[in-house]
Amino acid sequence: MEYLSFNKYLKDKFGQKVYKISLDGGFTCPNRDTRGCIFCSKGGSGDFAESREMSITEQIESGKKKVERKIKSGKYIAYFQAFTNTYAPVEMLRQKYEEAINHPDIVALSIATRPDCLGDDVLRLLDEMNKIKPVFVELGLQTIHQKSAKYIRRGYDLSVYDKAVRDLKKIGVNVVVHVILGLPNESENDMLETVKYVCESGANGIKLQLLHVIDGTDLAKDYEKGLFKTLEFDEYVNLIVKCVKIIPNDIVIHRLTGDGAKKDLIAPLWSADKKRVLNAINKALRES
């Protein structure tokens, strides 16, 4: 079974392989002002990002060095990954975004954020940036099911997500949506409903993320109490095949799984071997 991978999309768009450099813009998150999402790591899901102690330019240069053996004439995406990257005064956002987008080796911006952190002033700024170089905005939806959203303390209603997608599409920004597979008490059908909803919502791309239990999170406390189980290896592989089958060919699949920081990973431990997981998924997709 064929699908439109992010790598293929980037090669078609930019004419060569493009690498993402994960940045930490020094932001926080509105949810962190209370208790935060139940699954989120202390690094705000930016555990593989560069250090916020460095400038944006320094982070880009550091990221380039990590992949310089793999890429010769380098083209990169500046990925503002850690925490909520539109949750700051617009003046601060502009300074960070412009520093990244004006770097000669950066071909696009990717900005991870929440649907409830896209005010009119932020949208105007994103519109400006998108006229300079392509902008991807990654929205953390995770699930369409209210019971799950409440459990993970997502902090906004589904209608907020719908509006965010509409607003971003109006300014021509590429919308990528994060979905977590394996949330406690969600059935396979629940997860497939979320994937289908995302595909019909106007999103340009989707990230499929396995639920990780990370040390130090409230989710870890529930896991240690035996309140839920994580997906098994074969379960996840089979679920991904079913997800891919319902994702239209014009929607870019940015991720088929994910890997938490191994030092903090509690479960599922099989997910730490990302190469094995991806090999099994790709084999299952070829055979389906």
Secondary structure, 3 states (H helix, E strand, C coil): CCCCEHHHHHHHHHCCCCEEEEECCCCCCHHHHCCCCCCCCCCCCCCCCCCCCCCHHHHHHHHHHHHCCCCCCCCEEEEECCCCCCCCCHHHHHHHHHHHHCCCCEEEEEEEECCCCCCHHHHHHHHHHHHHCCEEEEEEEECCCHHHHHHCCCCCCHHHHHHHHHHHHHCCCEEEEEEEECCCCCCHHHHHHHHHHHHHCCCCEEEEEECCEECCCHHHHHHHCCCCCCCCHHHHHHHHHHHHHHCCCCCEEEECCCCCCCCCEEECHHHHCHHHHHHHHHHHHHHC
